[in-house]
Amino acid sequence: MELEAARRAVLAAVRGTCAADLPRLLHWMRNTNDFDELVVTNNDVVLKNIAEDLRNHLPIEAMFNSEHQAVQKIHQHPLPMIHVDAFLYDDDFVDSLCEEGKMSRSYCTECGSYKTASLEFISHSFSLMELKFLYHHVLPDLTGKVVVDVGSRLGAVLFAGYLYSSASQLYGVEMNADFCQLQEMMVTKYQFIDRIKVVHADIRTEASLLQKADVVVMNNVFEYFLDRQEQARQVFSSTNGLKRCSSTTMCIWKRMLTEKHLNKYIYTRFSSTWKNLLVSL
């Protein structure tokens, strides 16, 4: 539909709205963020180009053999699951891979029969839409702030932070050398070196970095990479390093750990006395 036809269609929809609801409709149109995903900016294009570059350096499952713990946990899951990185593959891309026979959304529960079930998809990354929402609507103005991404993996949070925020520094702490190398490649290629730094380390050795962080992002960082006891130690280590009494220190968790004692501990640590914001996406 071309511009003039679209304009007429919108006006017709507005004129067709009952008088009682018209003020609310106009208010929604003036203030909604629902149209954001329809507008593609240069930064969106850059982020998509980065995702394409990364896809060319990774297998479809976007996992390295060096991720021993994560690979083992996926194989031990009671139901079949596959890793589909949300930063690299949106739903449309997954559909195209399925059509090409390179991926499947289902598996046969009885070999040779028509009885199938849906595969469980997991991702260790935010999607492009989630990243944009995170920096545009969840986090405050990051001008002059320091962002630390714990378990930065492909660097999606760092690259989006560079493009969608004014954070002065974005640090990615990653234990896996293969992923650190990939991130460094993208940082160099897209000339992000002035604000992004990739740290090849265990977060427990980076207390000084956590102390100066204004925003700490932890996106499903422990669940598939550590055993349950180690998860608890990591939660304590990571939260204990955060500077206190800072209204701009935030932790974003894609998935909360399921153990009751860990949930209780997390909510206790992020109490009002810390003035931290815990956002569960």
N, C-alpha and C positions, 0 to 999 in steps of 0.2 A: 504494500500500500504506500503510495507516494504522500508527500507532506500535506498537500491540500486535501486529499481524500481523508487522511488520518485526522486532520484538524476538524473537518466536518463531522466525522464519526464521533470524536470526543465531545464536540459541542452538542450533537444530537443526544448523546448519552446524558449530558448534564441537563439539557432542557427536558429530558424525559423523566428526570428524578422528581419525586413528589416534593411539594413545597416544604413539607415539614422536615424532610431529610436533606434538603439542598444546602443549608448552612454547614451541616456537619460534613457533607461531601466536599464542599469547597475548602473547609478547614483541613481536611485530610489531604487534599491535593496540594495545598500550600506547604504542609509540614511533613508529609510522609517521606520515609527513606526507601519505600518499596520500589522506586524507580532506579535506585542506584545501580542495581545489577544490569540494567539495560544500557547504561552509559559506559562506553569503553574509552579509557584514557590512555595516553602514551605509557604511563606507568603500568597499566594492566597489560599492555602489549609486551613491555620489557619482561614482566614477571612470567608471562606465557612463553616467551622466548627462552628464558632460563629453564623453565620446566622441560621444554623440548630438548635443550642441550643436555640436561641431566638424563632424560630418557635414552639418549643416544649413547650414554656411558654406563647404562645399567641394564640388567635383565628385566623382563616384564615384572617380576615380583619385587624388584627394587630392593633386594637384600643381598648382602655379601656372605660368602662362606665363613668369614671371620666373625659373624654374629652367631656364635655357637649357642649361647643361651636362648636367644630369641627363636632361632630355627628349631631348637629342641622343644621349646614350649608350644610352638605352633603344631608340631607333629604329635605332641602328647594331648592336645585338646580332644575332648570326648567326641566332638562332631567335626567333620571336615571343614577346614577354613583355609583361606588363602590371603596373602598380604597384597593389598592393592593400595598403593600410595596415593592419597587423596590430592596431594600437590601435583603429582604427575598425571593422574588420570581422573577426569570428571566422569559423570555418568554417561555422557554422550560418547566419550572416548572408550569407556568400557564396553558400551553397546557395539561400537565398531569393531573392537577386538573380538567380541563374541561372534559377530557375523563372519569374521575372517577365520574363525576356528582357533584363535590364539588364546582364548580365555573362555571360561564358562561360568554362568551364574548358578548352576545346579549340578547335582551329582546323583548317580543311580544308587538307590538304597538296596536294591536286589539286582545284581549284575544280570543283564539281559532282559530285564523287565522294563515297563513304562513307569514304574513307581520311582519318582524322583523327589528330591528335596532341595531347598535353596542352600547354597554354600554360604557360610558366614564370611564376610569380608572384614578385615581389620586394616587400620592404617596407623602409621606412626607420625603422620604429618597432618597439618591443617590443610584444608582445601583452599583454592584461590579465593573463593567467596568468604570463607571463614576468616582468612587473613585480612581481607579488606574490612570486614565487619569489626574485627578485633581492633585494628588501628584507627578506624573512623568513628566507632560508636562505643566500644567497651573501655578503651584506655583514654585518659585525659590528654591534654596537650603535653607532648614529650619534649618540647624545646629545652635543650640543655640537660636532658636526663640521660641516664645510663640504663640500657636494657641488657639483661643477661638471659640467654636461652640455654637451659640445662638440657643436654642431650640434643644438640642442634641438628644432628643427622645430615639432611640435605641442605640445610641453611635457609629453608623457606621463611621462617620467622625473621631471620636477619635481613634477607633480601626485601621482604615486604616492609619491614621497619625502615629500611633505607629509602624506599620509594614512597611510602605512605605516611611517614612521620618525620619530625624534625629532631629526633633523638640525636644527641651529640655523639654517642658511642653505642655500638651494638656488639656484644660479645657472645660468641657461640662456644660453649664448653662441650666437647665431644670426646668420648673415650676411644672410639674406633678410628684408626689411622686412615682406613680407606675412605670413610666419609669426610674426614678432615681434608684429605687431598682433593676430593671433589668440590668441597666448599671453596677451598683456596683457588681452584681453577676458575670458578664462577666469579669470585671476588676480583680476580685479576682481569678476566675477560671483560667484565662489565664496569671496571674501574670503580669499585666500591671500597677500595683499600683505605680511603681517608676516614671512614666511619665504622667499618666492620673489621673485627679481629676474631680469628678462629683459634681457640685454645685447645690443644690436644692434651686433655687431662681428665682425671677423675674429679668431680665437683667437690669431693671431700678434701681435696688438697688446695682448693681455691677459696678459702675463707675470706681473704682480703678482697677478692673480686666481688663476692656476695655483699661484703660490708659497704661497698660503694655503689651497689646496684639500687636503682629507683624502681625498676620493674624486673621481676623474675618470672620467666615463662617456663612452666613444666608441663609439657603436653604428653600425657601417657608415657612418661619417661622411664618408669621403673617396672611396670607390670610384666612386660615380656622379656626383660633383660636381666632381672635379678630374682632370686628365690624370695619367699615371703619374709623370712627373717632379715635378709639383706635389705628388702624394701623398707622395713621399719627403721633400720639404721640410717638409710639414705634420707628418709623423711626427717628424722631428727637432725642429721648433719646439715641438710639443706636449709631447713627453717631456722636452725640455731645460728646460722651465719648471717641472717638478715639483720640489717640495722633496725633498731627499735625506734618507735615513736615517729615514723615517717608516714605521712598520709599518702605518699605516692608510691609506696612499696606494695606491689600487687603480685599475686601468684595465680596463674590461670591453669586450671587442671582440666584436660579434656575428659578424663575418666577418673572418678574417685576410686580409691582402693576399696575393695569390697569388705575387708575384715572390719568388724565392729570396733575393735580396740584401736585400729588405725584411724577410722573415721572420727572417733571420739577425740583422739590425740590431735588430729589435724584441726578440728574445730576449736579445740582448746588453745592451740598455739596461735591461731588466727583470731584471737578474741579482740574485743574493743580496746583493751589496754595496749595492744600493738598498733591499733589504728590501721590495720591492713584490710584489704578487700580480697575476699576469696570468691572467685567467679567460676562456676561450674558450667562448662559449655556442653 
